[in-house]
């Protein structure tokens, strides 16, 4: 007599989570955030609506976790629009490239950011998430804790290493420096105020570093 096996509930839950996050990301790109709904995500993922609400309070929270899912390497080829060309530090965090050449490293990072902003698979979902974050304080706090905060710390860590190597002034405000280097790309992408190219990314790095070196 064959013994019946007990279904692996944990594996089943992880499969459902993966399906939900993939569905949310795909639908946001296909129909836009305004038409995205929990019902639509559930139908695409093949789960019940209550399954989604058991894990997430809103469609915005689902979409944020979809980006985190990608950035963790669980379900996509990209780092979800916030990788900025970063690499894993081996401990679950992010680390920017450090070859010893700050300008070259920053150009590599900003070019990767340009490529992700230009990718049609990520443009609409990322714009949708950005808009929702401005209107939902709870989601904004979760975004800061889970994605934006850790990524900003990785950027500051790379600049701090440059300080220690004598490549940047010791008294430099790293928070301001991060805004100076990365802010122009985000602003141009959000406002569609001009072409977002590798040449523009290089110019941003060169201009920002000239100002920072001058101190």
C-alpha positions as CSV (number, residue, x, y, z in Angstrom):
1,X,0.0,0.0,0.0
2,X,1.5,3.4,-1.0
3,X,1.7,5.9,1.8
4,X,0.1,9.3,1.0
5,X,2.4,12.2,1.2
6,X,1.5,15.5,2.8
7,X,1.6,18.5,0.4
8,X,4.4,21.0,1.1
9,X,2.4,24.0,2.2
10,X,5.5,26.2,2.3
11,X,6.5,25.4,-1.3
12,X,2.9,26.0,-2.4
13,X,2.9,29.4,-0.7
14,X,6.2,30.4,-2.3
15,X,4.9,29.4,-5.7
16,X,1.8,31.5,-5.2
17,X,3.9,34.4,-4.0
18,X,6.1,34.2,-7.0
19,X,3.0,34.0,-9.3
20,X,1.4,37.1,-7.7
21,X,4.5,39.2,-7.9
22,X,5.2,38.3,-11.5
23,X,1.5,39.0,-12.4
24,X,1.6,42.4,-10.6
25,X,4.7,43.5,-12.5
26,X,3.5,42.3,-15.9
27,X,0.0,43.8,-15.5
28,X,1.4,47.2,-14.4
29,X,3.4,47.3,-17.6
30,X,0.5,46.2,-19.8
31,X,-2.4,48.2,-18.4
32,X,-0.8,50.9,-16.3
33,X,-1.3,51.5,-12.6
34,X,-4.7,53.2,-12.8
35,X,-6.2,50.0,-14.3
36,X,-4.2,47.6,-12.2
37,X,-6.4,45.9,-9.6
38,X,-6.0,43.2,-6.9
39,X,-8.7,41.2,-8.8
40,X,-6.7,41.4,-12.0
41,X,-3.5,40.3,-10.3
42,X,-5.3,37.4,-8.6
43,X,-6.8,36.2,-11.9
44,X,-3.5,36.4,-13.7
45,X,-1.7,34.6,-10.9
46,X,-4.4,31.9,-10.5
47,X,-5.1,32.6,-6.8
48,X,-7.9,34.0,-4.8
49,X,-8.2,37.7,-4.0
50,X,-8.0,37.0,-0.3
51,X,-4.7,35.3,-0.7
52,X,-3.3,38.6,-1.9
53,X,-4.9,40.6,0.9
54,X,-3.5,38.1,3.4
55,X,0.0,39.1,2.5
56,X,-0.3,42.7,1.2
57,X,-2.6,45.6,2.2
58,X,-2.8,47.2,-1.3
59,X,-1.9,46.9,-4.9
60,X,0.9,49.4,-4.4
61,X,2.5,47.1,-1.7
62,X,2.3,44.2,-4.1
63,X,4.0,46.2,-6.8
64,X,6.8,47.3,-4.5
65,X,7.5,43.7,-3.5
66,X,7.5,42.8,-7.1
67,X,10.5,45.1,-7.6
68,X,12.1,43.8,-4.5
69,X,11.5,40.3,-5.8
70,X,13.4,41.2,-9.0
71,X,16.2,43.0,-7.1
72,X,16.8,39.9,-5.0
73,X,17.3,37.8,-8.1
74,X,14.2,35.7,-7.6
75,X,12.3,36.3,-10.7
76,X,13.9,38.4,-13.4
77,X,17.0,39.4,-15.3
78,X,17.1,42.9,-14.0
79,X,17.5,44.5,-10.6
80,X,14.1,46.1,-10.7
81,X,15.0,49.7,-11.6
82,X,16.9,50.4,-8.4
83,X,20.0,48.3,-8.9
84,X,22.0,51.2,-10.3
85,X,24.5,48.8,-11.6
86,X,25.1,47.4,-8.1
87,X,26.4,44.0,-7.2
88,X,25.7,41.7,-4.3
89,X,28.1,42.2,-1.4
90,X,27.8,38.5,-0.5
91,X,25.7,39.2,2.6
92,X,22.3,40.0,1.1
93,X,23.1,43.7,0.6
94,X,24.2,45.8,-2.4
95,X,27.6,47.2,-3.2
96,X,28.6,49.5,-6.0
97,X,31.6,48.6,-8.2
98,X,34.9,49.6,-6.7
99,X,37.8,49.3,-9.1
100,X,39.7,52.2,-7.5
101,X,38.6,54.6,-10.4
102,X,35.7,56.5,-9.0
103,X,34.7,58.3,-12.2
104,X,34.7,55.0,-14.2
105,X,32.7,53.2,-11.6
106,X,30.1,55.9,-11.4
107,X,29.8,56.1,-15.1
108,X,29.2,52.3,-15.2
109,X,26.5,52.6,-12.5
110,X,24.7,55.6,-14.1
111,X,24.8,54.0,-17.5
112,X,23.1,50.9,-16.0
113,X,20.5,53.1,-14.5
114,X,19.8,54.8,-17.9
115,X,19.4,51.3,-19.4
116,X,16.8,50.3,-16.9
117,X,14.9,53.5,-17.2
118,X,14.8,53.0,-20.9
119,X,13.6,49.4,-20.8
120,X,9.9,49.4,-21.6
121,X,9.4,46.4,-19.3
122,X,10.3,48.5,-16.3
123,X,9.3,52.0,-17.3
124,X,5.5,51.9,-16.7
125,X,5.7,49.8,-13.5
126,X,8.4,52.0,-12.0
127,X,6.5,55.2,-12.9
128,X,3.4,53.7,-11.3
129,X,5.3,52.8,-8.1
130,X,6.8,56.2,-8.0
131,X,3.4,57.9,-8.2
132,X,1.9,55.6,-5.6
133,X,4.8,56.3,-3.2
134,X,4.1,60.0,-3.3
135,X,0.4,59.4,-2.3
136,X,0.8,56.6,0.3
137,X,3.0,57.5,3.3
138,X,2.9,53.9,4.6
139,X,4.1,52.6,1.2
140,X,6.8,55.4,1.1
141,X,8.1,54.3,4.5
142,X,8.3,50.7,3.3
143,X,10.0,51.7,0.1
144,X,12.6,53.7,2.1
145,X,13.2,50.8,4.5
146,X,13.4,48.0,2.0
147,X,14.8,49.5,-1.2
148,X,15.7,53.2,-1.3
149,X,17.5,53.4,2.1
150,X,19.8,50.4,1.5
151,X,20.6,51.5,-2.0
152,X,21.5,55.0,-0.8
153,X,23.7,53.5,1.9
154,X,25.5,51.5,-0.8
155,X,26.1,54.7,-2.8
156,X,27.4,56.5,0.2
157,X,29.7,53.6,1.0
158,X,31.3,53.9,-2.4
159,X,31.8,57.6,-2.0
160,X,33.1,57.1,1.5
161,X,35.7,54.7,0.1
162,X,36.7,57.4,-2.4
163,X,37.1,59.8,0.6
164,X,39.3,57.4,2.4
165,X,41.4,57.0,-0.8
166,X,41.8,60.8,-1.0
167,X,39.7,61.0,-4.1
168,X,37.0,63.2,-2.5
169,X,37.3,65.9,0.2
170,X,37.1,64.5,3.8
171,X,34.4,66.9,4.9
172,X,32.1,66.2,2.0
173,X,28.4,65.7,2.9
174,X,27.7,62.3,1.3
175,X,23.9,62.7,1.4
176,X,24.2,65.8,-0.7
177,X,26.8,64.2,-3.0
178,X,24.5,61.3,-3.7
179,X,21.7,63.7,-4.7
180,X,24.1,65.6,-7.0
181,X,25.2,62.5,-8.8
182,X,22.0,60.5,-9.1
183,X,19.3,63.2,-8.9
184,X,19.6,64.5,-12.5
185,X,18.9,61.1,-14.0
186,X,15.8,60.6,-11.9
187,X,14.6,64.1,-12.6
188,X,15.0,63.9,-16.4
189,X,13.3,60.4,-16.4
190,X,10.4,61.5,-14.3
191,X,9.8,64.8,-16.2
192,X,10.7,63.4,-19.7
193,X,12.6,66.7,-20.0
194,X,15.3,65.4,-22.4
195,X,17.0,62.4,-23.8
196,X,18.3,59.9,-21.2
197,X,21.5,58.5,-22.7
198,X,24.9,57.1,-21.8
199,X,26.5,60.4,-22.9
200,X,24.2,62.3,-20.5
201,X,25.1,60.0,-17.7
202,X,28.8,60.5,-18.3
203,X,28.3,64.3,-18.4
204,X,26.5,64.2,-15.1
205,X,29.3,62.2,-13.5
206,X,32.0,64.5,-14.9
207,X,30.2,67.7,-13.9
208,X,29.4,66.5,-10.4
209,X,32.9,65.2,-9.7
210,X,34.4,68.5,-10.9
211,X,32.3,70.3,-8.4
212,X,33.1,67.9,-5.6
213,X,36.8,67.9,-6.3
214,X,36.9,71.7,-6.3
215,X,36.2,71.7,-2.6
